[in-house]
Amino acid sequence: MFVFVPLQMKRGAVVDYRSAGVDIDSADAALQQLKAVIQQTFTPLVLRDVGLFGGFFDARFADYRHPVLVASTDGVGTKLLVAIQSGIHHTIGQDLVHHCVNDILSGGAHPLFFLDYFATGKLEESVVVAVVTGIAQACRTHQCALLGGETAEMPSLYADGHYDLAGTIVGVVEKEHIIDGSHIQPGDVLLGLRSSGLHTNGYSLARAVLLKHYRLDQYVPELGTTVAEELLKVHRSYYSLIAPLLPTGWIKGMAHVTGGGILGNLQRILPDGTAAEIYWGQWEIPPVFQLIQRLGPVAEEEMRRVFNLGIGMVVVVAPEHVDTVQHRLGETAPVIGTVVSAA
């Protein structure tokens, strides 16, 4: 038989979770501020309110004959350090959503719902509210429900003022409309969609170079903005451009240009026996990349391997559809290369 014997408390302050570095009340207050913002992202397919242990989503998909779910998880890398050091937190959540939307868009999928993970050493209510509000804003734009998430406060694991951010997106595509690059062949044309800047890749190198010469708040004439404003330009989403073209069948493949650069990401969709020939001089490299390369100095090959160099998405189409697709995109989408037979 076991008998519970109360511990004899020593004189002095009582130890609790807050004194150990975790403030549950602050996290609850942040969630209350965000509840209405999150609810605004809900679509008719969301079945439950915020607060349960999981998000509920109606998966009947009445408009699909054979729906296939497409999922992707990612983060924003050391772009977070620019947000943290500059104190600008309202755009980094948009970066996260847009990156994930582009990833599943590359397979022809439409976004359904998003889950976020925010981790920090000491929760700052204003910071988490700004970050998650940005996530919700981007979700609303894409009619994508912010179905759930996690805010974790872990003292001693993160430096003061630092936080980490990751997200998971789930989308849907009709099975017969999956875009996987399998029909790409030599002679097909590569169209480039412009990036808004570095997007969410290459920041360790960019910071190592630029912050040797400039402060984050310093205006740089070559950029026409401050370093922080340039580096925090929101990762562009291509969904509104590409979605209207998905039913046409004209798009044979898409490569979201992230880590690995244009060639590295094209290799993920090209069939065996084919390769990409890039016309590197066919578009103007944005000033931020030119500045990084010059100040580094960084070798041309390294620039191409690390950065998007102004092209955030590559669309592969047959030669006979080039003019029509360029016209339907509604913006300049230069021919940046072609598909060739691999040696």
Secondary structure, 3 states (H helix, E strand, C coil): CCCCCCCCCCCCCCCCCCCCCCCHHHHHHHHHHHHHHHHCCCCCCECCCCCCCCCCECCCCCCCCCEEEEEEEEECCCHHHHHHHHCCCCCHHHHHHHHHHHHHHCCCCEEEEEEEEEEECCCCHHHHHHHHHHHHHHHHHCCCEEEEEEEEECCCCCCCCCEEEEEEEEEEEEHHHCCCCCCCCCCCEEEEEECCCCCCCCHHHHHHHHCCCCCCCCEECCCCEEHHHHHCCCCCCCHHHHHHHHHHCCEEEEEECCCCHHHHHHCCCCCCCEEEEECCCCCCCCHHHHHHHHHCCCCHHHHHHHCCCCEEEEEEECHHHHHHHHHHHCCCCCEEEEEEECC
